[in-house]
C-alpha cells in the first residue's frame, strides 16, 4: 500500500505536529459543529487518524501490550477509515486488500501526514 519503507521510529512522522491536546480540540470541534463537508474532508480523516496513531504510539511505549491494546485497536480503526476514504475519493488501490494489516494502515497514515504537513503553509 505504501511505497516507502516502514520507519523504525513511527513518531518521527509527527515531529512538527501540533500538540495532541490541540489536535483533540480540532477534531472534536469539527465533529461537533463543523459542516458535514468538513467532517468528511480528507484533512479531517487524516488528522483524526494521525491523532489516534500518536496516542497509540505513546501508550504502546509506556505500557505492556495488553494495556495499550484498546488504544492501538482504535488507532488502527481510524487508520482504516482514512484508507477507506482514500479508496473512495482519491483513487487509492487496495489490490490484495485482504493482505493489508492494521500496521500497514497506520504506516499509511504516517506517510500521508508527513506529506500533508510539509505541503501546508506554516
Backbone torsions as a table, in degrees:
resi	resn	phi	psi	omega
1	UNK	NA	-34.1	178.0
2	UNK	-110.3	155.1	178.4
3	UNK	-95.2	-15.7	-176.8
4	UNK	-91.5	148.5	175.3
5	UNK	-66.4	147.2	178.2
6	UNK	-61.0	133.0	178.7
7	UNK	-78.3	134.2	-179.4
8	UNK	-74.2	-15.4	178.1
9	UNK	-122.5	87.8	-173.8
10	UNK	-57.0	-34.0	-176.4
11	UNK	-65.4	-17.4	-179.6
12	UNK	-63.2	-21.6	177.0
13	UNK	-64.9	-21.3	-173.4
14	UNK	-113.0	19.8	-175.0
15	UNK	-59.8	-34.5	-179.4
16	UNK	-102.4	10.8	-177.2
17	UNK	-72.8	151.6	172.4
18	UNK	-61.3	165.8	179.5
19	UNK	-59.4	155.3	178.0
20	UNK	-58.6	-39.8	179.6
21	UNK	-61.7	-45.0	178.0
22	UNK	-61.2	-40.6	180.0
23	UNK	-69.4	-38.0	175.3
24	UNK	-59.0	-45.6	179.9
25	UNK	-62.1	-43.3	-179.5
26	UNK	-63.7	-48.0	-179.3
27	UNK	-63.6	-43.2	179.6
28	UNK	-63.0	-43.1	179.8
29	UNK	-63.2	-45.0	179.5
30	UNK	-64.1	-35.8	-179.8
31	UNK	-71.0	-38.0	-173.0
32	UNK	-80.6	-49.4	-171.6
33	UNK	-132.2	6.6	176.5
34	UNK	-76.3	153.9	176.5
35	UNK	-62.7	155.5	-177.9
36	UNK	-54.8	-35.2	-179.3
37	UNK	-65.0	-32.0	177.5
38	UNK	-73.1	-44.5	-179.6
39	UNK	-60.2	-31.6	-177.4
40	UNK	-97.8	6.9	-179.8
41	UNK	-72.9	158.1	178.9
42	UNK	-63.2	-38.3	179.3
43	UNK	-59.0	-40.0	178.6
44	UNK	-61.6	-52.1	-177.6
45	UNK	-64.5	-37.3	178.7
46	UNK	-66.8	-48.5	-178.5
47	UNK	-66.8	-35.6	177.0
48	UNK	-65.4	-47.2	180.0
49	UNK	-63.3	-41.4	179.0
50	UNK	-64.9	-39.8	178.0
51	UNK	-59.4	-51.2	179.9
52	UNK	-64.9	-34.9	177.6
53	UNK	-64.9	-43.6	178.7
54	UNK	-60.7	-43.7	178.8
55	UNK	-63.2	-43.0	-179.8
56	UNK	-64.4	-39.3	177.9
57	UNK	-59.8	-46.4	-179.9
58	UNK	-64.1	-45.8	-179.3
59	UNK	-63.1	-43.5	-179.2
60	UNK	-64.4	-30.5	178.8
61	UNK	-76.7	-25.6	-174.7
62	UNK	-95.2	-27.4	-170.8
63	UNK	-126.2	163.7	174.6
64	UNK	-67.3	155.5	-176.0
65	UNK	-52.2	-37.9	-178.4
66	UNK	-63.6	-35.2	-179.5
67	UNK	-74.9	-38.5	-177.6
68	UNK	-84.6	-6.3	-171.7
69	UNK	-57.1	-42.4	-176.5
70	UNK	-65.0	-44.3	179.9
71	UNK	-70.2	-33.5	175.9
72	UNK	-65.5	-41.6	176.8
73	UNK	-63.4	-39.2	178.6
74	UNK	-65.5	-40.2	177.1
75	UNK	-63.0	-40.4	178.8
76	UNK	-64.9	-40.3	178.0
77	UNK	-63.1	-45.4	178.5
78	UNK	-62.9	-38.4	177.7
79	UNK	-64.4	-42.0	178.2
80	UNK	-65.3	-30.9	175.9
81	UNK	-65.1	-41.0	176.1
82	UNK	-64.6	-44.1	178.9
83	UNK	-59.3	-45.4	179.1
84	UNK	-61.3	-41.2	177.4
85	UNK	-60.7	-46.9	-179.1
86	UNK	-66.7	-33.7	175.8
87	UNK	-63.9	-44.0	-176.4
88	UNK	-74.0	-40.1	-170.0
89	UNK	-113.2	-17.8	-174.3
90	UNK	-117.3	2.2	176.8
91	UNK	79.7	14.6	176.2
92	UNK	-61.8	133.5	179.7
93	UNK	-101.7	135.5	178.5
94	UNK	-118.2	47.8	176.2
95	UNK	-55.3	133.0	-178.4
96	UNK	69.2	31.3	-172.9
97	UNK	-59.3	-19.8	177.7
98	UNK	-66.6	-13.2	179.9
99	UNK	-95.6	-8.7	-177.3
100	UNK	-77.5	125.3	-177.3
101	UNK	-95.7	169.3	174.3
102	UNK	-59.3	-39.3	178.5
103	UNK	-62.9	-38.2	176.4
104	UNK	-61.2	-43.3	-179.2
105	UNK	-65.5	-41.5	178.3
106	UNK	-66.6	-37.2	176.3
107	UNK	-66.0	-36.7	176.3
108	UNK	-60.5	-42.7	177.1
109	UNK	-57.9	-46.1	-178.4
110	UNK	-62.5	-44.5	178.6
111	UNK	-61.0	-47.8	-178.2
112	UNK	-67.9	-35.3	178.7
113	UNK	-67.3	-41.7	176.6
114	UNK	-55.8	-50.5	-178.5
115	UNK	-63.1	-44.6	-178.5
116	UNK	-63.9	-45.5	-176.1
117	UNK	-69.3	-30.5	178.4
118	UNK	-78.0	-24.4	-177.8
119	UNK	-86.4	-22.7	-176.8
120	UNK	-82.1	150.3	179.0
121	UNK	-67.9	147.9	-178.7
122	UNK	-72.1	NA	NA
